[in-house]
Amino acid sequence: MSKLIFEKSHPGANGFALSPMREDMRIPDAFLRAERANLPEVSEVEFTRHFMELSKRAFGVDDGMYPLGSCTMKYNPKVNEWAARQFTALHPLLPEKYAQGVLSLLYDAGEMLKEILGMDAFTLQPAAGAQGEMTGVAMIRAYHEHRGDHKRTKMLVPDSAHGTNPATAHVVGYDVVEVTSNENGLVDLDDLRAKMNGEVAGLMLTNPNTLGLFEKDILAMAEIVHGAGGLLYYDGANLNAIMGMARPGDMGFDVVHVNLHKTFATPHGGGGPGSGPVGAKAHLAPFLPVPVLQKDGGAYRWDFDRPLSIGQMHAFYGNVGVVVKAYAYMLALGAEGIRDACRLAVLAANYLRVRLGEDYDIAYDALCKHEFVLSAARQMHENHVGATDICKRLIDMGYHPPTVHFPLIVKEALMIEPNETESLERLDGFVDAMRAIARECRQHPEIVRTAPHTCPITRVDEVKAARNPVVKYEET
């Protein structure tokens, strides 16, 4: 195991010295440290080598297949990064008359998203999917309150939804009511009807759901909710599965968010930045966050005069660089290219589902969309090898593990999402690796239970690491 950079340190090794500071540049004594900062002392070359070594241990889509279920970790063209860099010199407080170019870009990006999602208005302000969720649900709440319908204190959330959905509803102030899935992994309409009443503000639906299944009764669900005075919120985090092929607005949804950092070309992960634009039908448009970008003739301006708005959700106008990447992506693909990306993502998922079905149980073995869920319940029952063990072993095979133990309604779940950027050869290699692990589970289960064998660290106490993380170096 490699040493920490502090362990490589020894006095005088950095060879670094500042030139004498001019008197007018001196830091006032009140701001000086009382004692020397505890920083490692290493030479420049050792510093560089240390962090280069660490960087080579990281795994990303540039290294290999990253089938992280429900997250769409796909390769994104580097030209979009170049495009975003062209806008980095713009100050967020630049007067509108000097920012017409970027405002035009933002406006057109919103128009494209309106078309793709079937919405009447859009805000690009939310900084991530979860904030997009919060924005949409806050708009639903504001809508009901504006109409004086204060008795609606509940939000319906299916048990197959993204985990952030119930959390978002709770944060906005709703009591969460879970809607169960039927034997096919879809929303149980009878349970939905039984729980939909005048106290329910709406339904938050992830579609396709976290099992990768499209809700085929979605029009009936919309009729049930709307018929009782509720609204429908669409979690568009899985838009990669339907983009260009179906639109939430045509399904009856009132408000929707989409993750640009999952579907439209921003590399996902690492804590951001993200972008979770929110689209709304006309009756919810007055409640969008301020400011809203407007086009007056040939000029663009920010509209702050919106008395029904839920307020500002993010500083300035959102993560503009992420929107630029999405704009470049949508322009490059065009309408037919977006449809092709969707078709290939769905094809890849179903290809893996069928090929892996011989060695693993398929939680709901039906035509899926962009992802599907395997179960290692058979391996656990026969050889005491679980989903986590299989994921650890997959690291040895050169693949990033899929999402594990989610959705919660599947025992020993392995949630796998390939995407349109993976070749057939790469998909076949993943199948070979998963099948090899299945054989090891039967013949040499201890190899799988003790994996990974190729990493500096094998197994850690994950509960302790989550609850008591050590995030800084302490001298012993």
N, C-alpha and C positions, 0 to 999 in steps of 0.2 A: 504494500500500500504506500502511495506517495506521501511525502511529508507536507504539512501545512506550510505556507510561506513563512509563518512566524518561526517554524522549526528550522527553516533554512537560513534564518537571519543570524548574523553575528556582527558585533560592533565594527563600524568603519568600512563595511563592505559596499555601501551604496556609491561611494566615490562622487557624491553629489554635493555641490556647494553653490550658494547664491552669491552673486556679486554684492559688494557693500551697498546698502540701501541709502539713497539720498535722504536728507533730513525731511524734505517735504513729502516723502513717500512712507515715512515710518508709521507703523501702527501705534495708535495711542496706548499708553501703558495699561489703561483700564480694560483694554480688550485682549491683552496678552495672556497666554496660559501661565498658570502658576508653576506648572511642571511640564516636562517634556512629554509630547504625545507618544503613546506606545505604538509606534509604527515599525514594521519589519525593515531591516537593513539588508538589502541585497543589491547586487549590481544590476544594471539595466538589462544585460543579456540574460541573467538568471530570472529576472522579473518577467521578461518576455517569454522565456521558455516555460516558466511555471504556468502562466495563464494559457499559453498555446496548448500545453498538455491537458489542462482542464477542458479547454474548448473541444478537443477531440473526443472527449468522453460524452459530450452532449449528443442527443439524437434528435434529428428533425427531418422534415420532408425532403431536404436536400441530400440526406444520407440514405434513406430507404423508405419502405412502405410504412405508413403511420395509420393503421386502421382503427382509430379511436372512435368508438361508436358515439353517435349523436353530436359529434364535434366537427366533422368535415375538415379534417386536416389534409388539405390537398396542396399540391405544388402550385405555386402562383408565378406567372411570368415576371421576370426581373425588370422588364421594361416599365411595369406599373410602379415599381419603386423609384425608377428614374423620373417618371412623370410627377410623382408626389414631391420629389426633391426640388422641382422647379418652383414650388410655391412656398418654400420654407422661409423666404425672406419677407413675406407679407406679415405685417403687424396686425394683430386682431383688432386694434383700435383705428385702423386706417379708415379715413372718411369714405363713405359710400361712393362718392364720385371718382375716387382713385382706385376703387376695388371692383369696378364693373366686370372685369374679366373673370375673376374668381366667383363673383356673384352669379354671373351667367352660367358658369360651370355647375355651381351648386343647384341652381334653378333647374337646369336641364337634367341633372342627376335625379332630382325629385320627380320630374316629369316621367323619366324612364321607369322609376320604381312605381309610380302610379299606374302605368300601363301594365307592368309585369304582375302587380298584385291586385289590380282592379279596384283601386282606391280613388277618392276624389281630392284628397289633400295629403301633404306629407310634411313632417318635420325631420330634419337631419341632426337634430340637437343631441339626443341621448348618446351617451358615450359607450354603451355596451348593451348586450341583449337584456340583462337583468334590469338595467335602467330603462330600456325600451318597454319592458313588461310593466314596470312601475308607472311609466308615463301613460300607457294605454289604460291600465286599471284606474289610475287617478282620473283620467278623462271620463271613464264610465261612472265613477262616483260623482264627479262634478255634474254630469248630465242628469243623473237622478235627483241630486240635490237642487239643481236649478229648476226642475219640474216640481219640487216640493214633495218628492217621493222618498221620504226619509226612513221608511220602514224597511228598505232593502239593505239589510246588514250582512247578507251571506253571499259567498262566491262559490260556485260549483267548480271542482277541479277533479278530473278523472285520475284514477290510480296509475294510469299509463302516461301521465304528463311529465314534463321536465320537472326536476326537483325544485327549480326556482319558482315555479308557478304558485304553489301553496305559500311559499315564503313571501312572495311579492304581495299576494292578496292579503296576507296577515299584516304586513308592514303598512299597507294602505289603509288598514282598519277593518277589514272584513273577517267574519268568521268563516273558516274554510270547511266546506262540506264535500267529502270525497264521493265520487261516482265510480262504481265498480265496473270492471270489464267482464264481458261475457266469455263463453268458452272459446270464442274465436279471437280473443285478444282485442276486441273492439268495445266501444262504450256500450253498456247495457241500456237500451232505450227504456225498458220498463223501470229501471232504477232511476234514470234521468227524469222520467215523468213523475215518479213518486216524490222526488226531491225538489222539483221545480215548482215554486209557488211565489206569492207576492212579496216574500221576504228576500228573494234571491235577486241580486243585482245583475248577475250574468254567469256565463260559462267561459272558463279559460281552457282552450283546447290546443293541444300539440298535435299537428297533423302534417305528415304522417306521424303516428305516435312513436313512443320510444321502443316499440317492438318492430318498428319499420313498416307498419301496416297503415294503409290509407283507410280512413273512416268512411266506409261506403254508404253509411246512413246519414251522412253529414247534412243533407237537405232536410231530413226529418228532424234532426237535432236542432237545426236552426228554427224550424217551425215550432217546435216545443218551447224553446227558450223565448222567442219573440212573441209567441202566443200568450205567454204569461207576463209580458212586459219587460223581460230581461234583454241584455245585450250580449253579443258574442265577441270574445277576444281570441285572436288567432296568434299562437306562438309560431312565428315564421322561422325559427332556428333551423328547421329541417327543409328549408325552401329548396335546397339543392335537389330534392327528390321530385319537385313538381314544377320548377321554374320553366316558364314558356309553354307548359302543358295544361296547367289549371291555375285559377286565380281565386284566392280567398274571398275577394269581393263578390265574385259570382256565386260563391257557396252560401252567402248570406251573412258574412262577418262584418261587424261594424268597425272594428279597429284591429290593426295588425302591426307587429314589429318584425323586422328582418335583421339578421346579423350580417353586416357587410363583411366582417372578418371571418365568416364561415363560408359564405356563398360567393362573395364578389371580390376576391383577389387580395385581401390583406392576410399575410401570414398569421396564423392563429397561435396563441399560446404566449408564454413569457409574461403574462400579466397585462398585456395591452400594447399599444392602444387599440381599442375596438370602436365599433359604431353600431348603434341599434336604432336606426330610423323607424319612425312610427307613421303609419298611414291610417287615415280615417275616412269614413263615409261623410257625406255632406252634413248630416245632422250632428256629427261629433266634431267637425272641423272648427267651430268657434272655441272649443276647449283646448286646442293644441297649445303647446308651450310658446311663450313669446321669446324672441321675435319670430315672426313668420315672414319668409322671403316672398315678396310680391314683384310682379313685372308690370310696369306702367309704360305702355308703348314700347320703346326700345331701351328703356332704362330699368334698373333693378334697385329695390329699396327694402329695408327692413321695417316691418309693421309692428310697432309696440302697442298700438292702441286697440287692444282686444280685451274688453272687460270681462269676458267669460273664461279667459285663459286660466289654466291651472298654474301658470307662473313659469319661471325659467328653471330648467332641469340641469343645465350644464353651463359652465362659464363660456362666454362669447357664443360661438355658433356651432359647437360640437367639434369633433376631431376631423378637421377639414382634410388633412392628409389622407385619412382612410377613405373619405368620400372621393378624393381625386383618383385613388387606385381603383375604386369600384367603377367610377365613370370611365376610366381608360379600359377596364375589363369589359364593360357592357358595350362600349363602342367597338372594341376589337371583335367581339363575338357576334354582335348583331342578334336579331331575333332568332334566326335559324341556328346560329351557333349556341345560343343559350339553350334552345331545345335539345340540340345534340348533346351538350354536356349533361343535361338531365337524363336523356335516354341512356347514355353510356354509364352513368352512375348507377342507375337502376339495373342495367344489364350486369354490371360487375357484381353487385350485391346478390343478385339471384344466381349468378354463376357460382359464387362461393358457397351460397346456401345449399345448392344441390350437391356440389362436390364434397362438402364437409358433412353432409347428412348421414353418410355411412358410418362415420367414426364418432360423431357426437349427436346428442339429442337436439332437435330443433324445437325451441320453445313453442312456437306457433308456425307450423310448417305450411305456409301458404305463400302465394306470390307476394313478395315484399317490394318496398320501394328502394330507398338508398342504403338501408341497413337491415340487419337481422340479428336475432339473439340465439346463440347456442347455449346449451346447458351442459355443465360437467357433472350433473347429478349422477349419471351412470358411472363415471370414473370415481366419484366420491364413494358411491355405494359399493363398488366392486374392489377398489384398490386404495381407498382413503386418499385420493388425490383430488384436490379441489381446483376451482377456477383460478385462484391466486397462484397456485403452484404451476399451473399450465402457462399462465402469463409470464411468470419468472423464467420458465424454461424457454419460452419464445424469445426472450432477450438473447439467450445463447445462440439462437438460430439467426440472429441478425435482423429481427423485426421488432418494432415497437409493439408492446402489448395493447390489446383492445381495452375498452372500458370493462370493468369487472364488477360483479355483484350489483348491477343495475341494468334494467329496472328491478325494483325490489320484489315484484310479483313473480319473478323467475328465480328458482333456486340455482345457485352456482352459475349465475349468468355470465356469459361472455358476449358482449355487445360489439358487433363488428361492422364497421363502415368503410368499405373501399370507396373509391370515387373515380370520376371520369379520367383522372390523370394517370392512373395505373395501367400498365401494359398487361397483355395476356400472360406474357412470360413472368412478370412480377406476381400476378395473381396465382399462377400455377406454382411458383416457388413458395408462396404462403401456404397453399394447400399441402404441398409436400412437407413443409415444416410442421404444420398442425397434425398431419397424419403420422409423422414420425413420433411426435409427442404422444399421440394416442397409443401407439405401439409400446412406447416406453412405459406408459401408465399401466399397461397389461403385463409387460415382461420385466421391467426394471423400475418400479414406481419410486424407489428411493432416490433415483437420479432426478426425477421431477420434483419430489418433495424437498430436495436440498438445493435446487437451482435458485439463482443463476450461478454458473461456475466460471464465467469469464469476466466478471466485474470486480472492481477493487473491494466492494462491499457486497456480501451476499444477502443475508436476511437481517433486517433490523426490527426492533420493537416499534411497530408502526403506531400503536396507540400512544406510547411514550413520546415518539417523535412528533406526533400531532399535538399533544397536550403540553409537552414540556420541551419545545425546540430550543436547541443551543444555537443562537444566531450570531454570537461574537466570541472571539478568542479570549480565553482567560488563562493567564500565566499560572502555572502550578508551582 
